[in-house]
Amino acid sequence: MSVSSSPEVKANGDREVTPPLDCPELSPKDEMIHQQLAMLDAQLKGNVSLAEEQFTNSLYHELVSDERVDAFLTSCDLYDSKTGRWLNIPRTEEIADKSDLYNPVLEIIDDIMKSLGNGADRTRQIKQTHDVRLLHLEEFEMDHYSSPSLAIRARGPSFELPRLTKNGSSTSIGFSNVTACFDVVRSEDAHDGLSQLGQQAVYARYVSYSPSYSMLGH
């Protein structure tokens, strides 16, 4: 098995992070994610804590009750309450690629927002972003980006349109107006849980904070 040594990644002005040398050769995209995680680790500097469930729940306003969820599932045309199955999700033998799941999952999330979002669907829209580059804006120039399968685009005073790209082109969706990212992955294609958690950590960082560029959105 061939190995490659990853380049050093400058996480800030006075600290450099060198990813482990002995790792399998990575694709360009995986190498980029590897560097992103190294930057995130350097910024956290080991200061990671686990919050109690009570604190986590306190961050959300008017959580949907179990009764409302049950009522939604009973009335939802996409869900079969008897079998406990989403009807628009293809069966395993019908799925040739994870892209076959993008639109069905989008439909489910869209229905949930419209039915349980208390009007959030007026300012929130679920979009396919698997072929969109959500640029990572840093204090120093980089070419990093993320392309989650789906993302929720938001409108309102806490959000702004993404800045122009290097070639001057514009896009209607980026981390400055995204509130959530989703990766749709088949079980047989899933990486280990730690890798998936790391990717979600990268999404969370750029959704909530991009220094000197995007605003904090709630």
Secondary structure in CASP SS format (residue, H / E / C, confidence):
PFRMAT SS
TARGET T0000
AUTHOR 0000-0000-0000
METHOD secondary structure of the structure
MODEL  1
M C 1.00
S C 1.00
V E 1.00
S C 1.00
S C 1.00
S C 1.00
P C 1.00
E C 1.00
V E 1.00
K E 1.00
A E 1.00
N E 1.00
G C 1.00
D C 1.00
R E 1.00
E E 1.00
V E 1.00
T C 1.00
P C 1.00
P C 1.00
L C 1.00
D C 1.00
C C 1.00
P E 1.00
E C 1.00
L C 1.00
S C 1.00
P H 1.00
K H 1.00
D H 1.00
E H 1.00
M H 1.00
I H 1.00
H H 1.00
Q H 1.00
Q H 1.00
L H 1.00
A H 1.00
M H 1.00
L H 1.00
D H 1.00
A H 1.00
Q H 1.00
L H 1.00
K C 1.00
G C 1.00
N C 1.00
V C 1.00
S C 1.00
L C 1.00
A C 1.00
E C 1.00
E H 1.00
Q H 1.00
F H 1.00
T H 1.00
N H 1.00
S H 1.00
L C 1.00
Y C 1.00
H C 1.00
E C 1.00
L C 1.00
V C 1.00
S C 1.00
D H 1.00
E H 1.00
R H 1.00
V H 1.00
D H 1.00
A H 1.00
F H 1.00
L H 1.00
T H 1.00
S H 1.00
C C 1.00
D C 1.00
L C 1.00
Y E 1.00
D E 1.00
S C 1.00
K C 1.00
T C 1.00
G C 1.00
R E 1.00
W E 1.00
L C 1.00
N C 1.00
I C 1.00
P C 1.00
R C 1.00
T H 1.00
E H 1.00
E H 1.00
I C 1.00
A C 1.00
D C 1.00
K H 1.00
S H 1.00
D H 1.00
L H 1.00
Y H 1.00
N H 1.00
P H 1.00
V H 1.00
L H 1.00
E H 1.00
I H 1.00
I H 1.00
D H 1.00
D H 1.00
I H 1.00
M H 1.00
K H 1.00
S H 1.00
L H 1.00
G C 1.00
N C 1.00
G C 1.00
A H 1.00
D H 1.00
R H 1.00
T C 1.00
R E 1.00
Q E 1.00
I E 1.00
K E 1.00
Q E 1.00
T C 1.00
H C 1.00
D C 1.00
V C 1.00
R C 1.00
L E 1.00
L E 1.00
H C 1.00
L C 1.00
E C 1.00
E C 1.00
F C 1.00
E C 1.00
M C 1.00
D C 1.00
H C 1.00
Y E 1.00
S E 1.00
S C 1.00
P C 1.00
S C 1.00
L E 1.00
A E 1.00
I E 1.00
R E 1.00
A E 1.00
R C 1.00
G C 1.00
P C 1.00
S C 1.00
F C 1.00
E C 1.00
L C 1.00
P C 1.00
R C 1.00
L C 1.00
T C 1.00
K C 1.00
N C 1.00
G C 1.00
S C 1.00
S C 1.00
T C 1.00
S C 1.00
I C 1.00
G C 1.00
F H 1.00
S H 1.00
N H 1.00
V E 1.00
T E 1.00
A E 1.00
C E 1.00
F E 1.00
D C 1.00
V C 1.00
V C 1.00
R C 1.00
S H 1.00
E H 1.00
D H 1.00
A C 1.00
H C 1.00
D C 1.00
G H 1.00
L H 1.00
S H 1.00
Q H 1.00
L H 1.00
G H 1.00
Q H 1.00
Q H 1.00
A H 1.00
V H 1.00
Y H 1.00
A H 1.00
R H 1.00
Y H 1.00
V H 1.00
S H 1.00
Y C 1.00
S E 1.00
P C 1.00
S C 1.00
Y C 1.00
S E 1.00
M C 1.00
L C 1.00
G C 1.00
H C 1.00
END
